[in-house]
Amino acid sequence: MTSQGKTPSNPSPDSTTRLEGHRVSDSPWDKSALHGNPHQRPDKAQRVREMFTAIAHAYDLNNRVHSFGLDQFWRRRAVGLAHPVDGALVLDVACGTGDLAISFAKAKAESVVGLDYTPAMLDHARAKAARSGGRVAQIRFVHGDAHELQYDDGTFDIVSIAFGIRNVADPSKAIREFKRVLRPGGRLVILEFSQPPSRIVRFVHGLYTNHVMPWTATILARDVSGAYRYLPRSVETFLDPNQIAEQLFSAGFSKVSQHSLTMGTCVITVGRLAN
C-alpha cells in the first residue's frame, strides 16, 4: 500500500507528520476513525500520510512477510501487462519505497519517475535505488500529488499505481489526471487489492487480513498508527474491480482489461488510450 493526497509543493520537514500545522492523532486509524467507510473521511489524505510516515521503516519487510513474497511477483506481472515497456517514459504514482518503479527500470524503460505524497517513503526509495546502482539508480523520486500532477499533457507512455488508488482522496480525479499526462496510445496500470470472488477463499482471506496480519504486522513495524487495521477495512469499503474499470472508461480510456491474481486477492487493471 502506498499514499497520496494534496500537499504543498515545498513541504517542510515537519510536514512528514503534520498537515495544516497539527497531527491528526497519535493513532490516525484508531477504531473511531475506522468506524464506517474510511474513504469518506474528509481528513483521509492527512491520516494516510501520517500512517505511511509511521510505517515507512518496516514497509518492505511487512510486504514480503505478509504477502508470502508474492508482492514482487504481482508488481512484475503489472510491468509485463504494461507492454511495451522497453524505451517507455514511465510515471509510477504512489510509488512508496520504489518497488514498482524499480521493476520498470529493470524492464528497460527509458525513464522512470516515482512520485509519492509521503516524504518518508521517498527517502527509503531513494536509498534503495542508490544501493542497486545501474538503471535503477537513475530513477527520479519526487514529492507530489496524484490529483494535481506537475507534468504537461501527454508526457508519459505509461502511468502506474500499485496499492495506491485506494489511498487517494478522490480516485476519479486522480484517474483523470493520469489520463491527462499520458500520450496517445498510453497505458494506465492499476494494481490493487480486491475481495476474492470465492466465498471460501474470501472467508480464509478475511480471517488472515482482519485478525492475523494486523497483529503480526503491527509488531514488526512497532506501529501505533493503525495502518494494518486500516488496510483490510480500506479494501472492504473500496471500489470493486468493475467499478474501477467503469471509472477508466468514464475518464476516456478506449480499452480496459483486468487480470485477477492469487485467487482474486488482487487485480491488475490496464487502461489504454486510442492512438
C-alpha positions in Angstrom: 0.0 0.0 0.0 1.1 3.4 -0.8 0.0 7.1 -0.2 -1.3 10.1 -2.0 -3.3 13.2 -1.4 -3.0 17.0 -1.6 0.2 18.6 -0.3 2.2 21.9 -0.5 4.8 22.0 -3.3 7.6 22.6 -0.9 6.9 20.7 2.4 8.9 21.5 5.5 10.5 18.6 7.4 7.6 18.7 9.9 5.1 18.1 7.1 6.0 14.4 7.0 3.9 14.1 10.2 1.8 17.2 10.1 -0.6 19.0 7.8 -2.0 22.4 8.4 0.2 22.7 11.5 -1.1 19.7 13.5 -1.1 16.0 13.7 -4.4 14.2 13.2 -3.8 11.8 16.1 -1.2 9.7 17.7 -3.1 6.8 16.1 -4.5 8.1 12.8 -6.5 4.9 12.2 -7.9 4.1 15.6 -11.3 2.3 16.0 -13.3 5.5 15.8 -11.6 6.6 12.6 -12.3 3.2 11.0 -15.9 3.2 12.0 -18.0 3.3 8.8 -16.2 4.0 5.5 -12.7 5.4 5.9 -12.8 6.6 2.2 -15.5 9.1 3.1 -13.5 10.9 5.8 -12.7 14.5 4.9 -9.3 14.1 6.5 -8.4 10.8 4.8 -5.3 12.2 3.0 -3.9 13.6 6.2 -4.4 10.4 8.1 -2.9 8.3 5.2 0.3 10.4 5.1 0.8 10.2 8.9 0.2 6.4 8.7 2.8 5.9 6.0 5.3 8.1 7.8 4.9 5.8 10.8 5.5 2.5 9.0 7.9 3.5 6.2 10.9 1.9 8.0 9.2 -1.5 8.0 7.1 -1.2 4.9 9.2 -3.6 2.7 9.6 -6.2 5.4 5.9 -6.3 6.1 5.1 -6.5 2.4 7.3 -9.5 1.9 6.3 -11.3 5.0 2.5 -10.8 4.8 2.2 -11.4 1.1 4.5 -14.5 1.4 6.8 -12.9 -1.2 4.0 -12.6 -3.8 4.0 -8.8 -3.8 7.1 -8.7 -6.0 5.6 -11.2 -8.4 2.4 -9.0 -8.6 4.5 -6.0 -9.5 6.5 -7.8 -12.2 3.2 -9.0 -13.7 1.9 -5.4 -13.7 5.0 -4.3 -15.6 4.6 -7.1 -18.1 1.0 -6.1 -18.8 2.1 -2.5 -19.5 3.8 -3.7 -22.7 5.8 -2.3 -24.4 8.0 -1.1 -21.6 11.4 -1.0 -23.3 12.1 2.6 -24.2 9.0 4.0 -22.5 8.7 7.0 -20.3 7.0 5.9 -17.0 5.4 7.7 -14.1 4.8 5.5 -11.1 2.4 7.3 -8.8 2.1 6.5 -5.1 5.5 4.8 -5.6 6.1 4.2 -1.9 9.6 2.7 -1.3 10.0 2.3 -5.1 9.5 -1.4 -5.8 7.3 -1.0 -8.9 9.4 1.9 -10.3 12.5 -0.3 -9.9 10.7 -3.1 -11.8 10.0 -0.7 -14.7 13.7 0.4 -14.7 14.8 -3.2 -14.8 12.4 -3.8 -17.7 14.5 -1.2 -19.7 12.1 1.8 -19.5 13.9 4.8 -20.9 13.0 7.0 -18.0 11.1 6.3 -14.7 9.8 8.9 -12.3 8.4 7.7 -8.9 6.0 10.1 -7.2 4.6 9.9 -3.7 2.8 12.0 -1.2 4.8 10.8 1.9 8.4 12.2 2.1 9.5 9.4 4.5 8.6 6.7 1.9 10.6 8.6 -0.8 13.6 8.6 1.5 13.6 4.8 1.6 13.0 4.6 -2.2 16.0 6.8 -3.0 18.3 4.9 -0.6 17.2 1.6 -2.2 17.7 2.8 -5.7 21.2 4.1 -4.9 22.2 0.8 -3.4 21.0 -1.0 -6.6 23.0 1.2 -9.0 22.8 0.9 -12.7 19.5 1.8 -14.4 17.7 1.7 -11.1 19.9 4.5 -9.6 18.7 6.7 -12.5 15.0 6.7 -11.2 13.9 10.2 -10.2 11.8 10.1 -7.0 9.7 13.2 -6.4 7.2 14.5 -3.9 3.8 15.2 -5.4 0.1 14.9 -5.5 -1.9 12.3 -7.6 -4.7 14.8 -8.0 -2.5 17.6 -9.4 0.4 16.1 -11.3 3.2 18.6 -12.1 3.6 17.4 -15.7 2.4 18.7 -19.1 -0.3 16.9 -21.0 0.9 13.9 -22.9 4.3 13.5 -21.1 4.3 9.7 -20.4 3.8 6.4 -22.2 2.9 4.6 -19.0 1.4 5.7 -15.7 1.2 3.1 -12.9 -0.1 2.9 -9.4 0.3 -0.1 -7.1 -1.8 -0.5 -4.0 -2.3 3.3 -4.0 -5.5 4.2 -5.8 -7.3 3.1 -2.7 -5.5 5.7 -0.7 -6.1 8.8 -2.7 -8.8 11.2 -1.6 -10.6 11.3 -4.9 -9.8 8.3 -7.2 -11.8 9.5 -10.2 -10.0 12.8 -10.1 -6.6 11.0 -9.9 -7.6 8.8 -12.9 -8.4 11.8 -15.0 -5.0 13.3 -14.1 -3.3 10.0 -15.1 -5.1 10.1 -18.4 -4.1 13.8 -19.0 -0.4 13.1 -18.7 -0.5 10.1 -21.0 0.4 10.3 -24.6 -1.9 8.9 -27.3 -1.7 5.1 -27.1 -0.6 5.4 -23.5 -1.3 2.8 -20.8 -2.5 3.2 -17.2 -1.7 0.2 -15.0 -3.5 -0.1 -11.6 -2.6 -2.9 -9.2 -4.9 -3.1 -6.2 -6.2 -5.5 -3.6 -9.6 -7.0 -4.1 -12.1 -9.2 -2.4 -11.7 -12.8 -3.6 -14.9 -13.9 -5.5 -14.9 -17.4 -3.9 -16.7 -17.4 -0.6 -14.3 -19.9 0.9 -11.2 -18.0 -0.2 -12.8 -14.7 0.9 -13.5 -16.2 4.4 -10.0 -17.5 4.9 -8.5 -14.3 3.4 -10.7 -12.3 5.8 -9.5 -14.2 8.8 -5.9 -13.6 7.8 -6.2 -9.9 6.9 -8.5 -8.9 9.7 -7.1 -10.9 12.6 -3.6 -12.4 11.9 -1.9 -9.7 9.8 -2.9 -6.7 11.9 -1.3 -8.3 14.9 2.0 -9.6 13.4 2.5 -6.5 11.1 2.0 -4.1 14.0 4.7 -6.0 15.9 7.1 -5.9 13.0 6.6 -2.2 12.4 6.3 -1.2 16.0 3.3 0.7 14.7 0.8 2.8 16.7 -0.8 4.4 13.6 -3.3 1.7 13.0 -2.0 1.1 9.4 -2.7 -2.7 9.5 -6.2 -2.2 10.7 -6.8 0.4 8.0 -5.6 -1.9 5.3 -8.3 -4.6 5.4 -11.0 -2.0 6.2 -10.0 0.1 3.2 -10.1 -2.8 0.9 -13.5 -4.0 2.1 -15.0 -0.5 1.6 -13.3 0.5 -1.7 -14.4 0.2 -5.3 -14.6 -3.3 -6.7 -12.8 -4.1 -10.0 -15.8 -3.5 -12.1 -16.2 0.0 -10.6 -12.6 0.7 -11.3 -13.0 -0.3 -14.9 -16.0 1.9 -15.2 -14.0 4.9 -13.9 -11.3 4.3 -16.6 -13.9 4.2 -19.3 -15.5 7.4 -17.9 -12.1 9.1 -18.0 -11.7 8.4 -21.7 -9.7 5.1 -21.9 -10.8 3.3 -25.0 -9.8 -0.2 -23.9 -9.8 -1.7 -20.4 -8.6 -5.2 -19.4 -8.4 -6.8 -16.0 -6.3 -9.6 -14.7 -7.0 -11.4 -11.4 -4.1 -12.7 -9.4 -3.7 -15.2 -6.5 -7.3 -16.3 -6.3 -8.6 -12.8 -6.7 -6.8 -11.2 -3.8 -5.6 -8.5 -6.1 -6.4 -7.4 -9.6 -4.5 -5.5 -12.3 -6.5 -3.1 -14.4 -4.9 -1.9 -17.6 -6.4 1.1 -19.5 -5.3 2.1 -23.0 -5.8 5.3 -24.8 -6.5 5.4 -28.5 -3.6 6.4 -30.7 
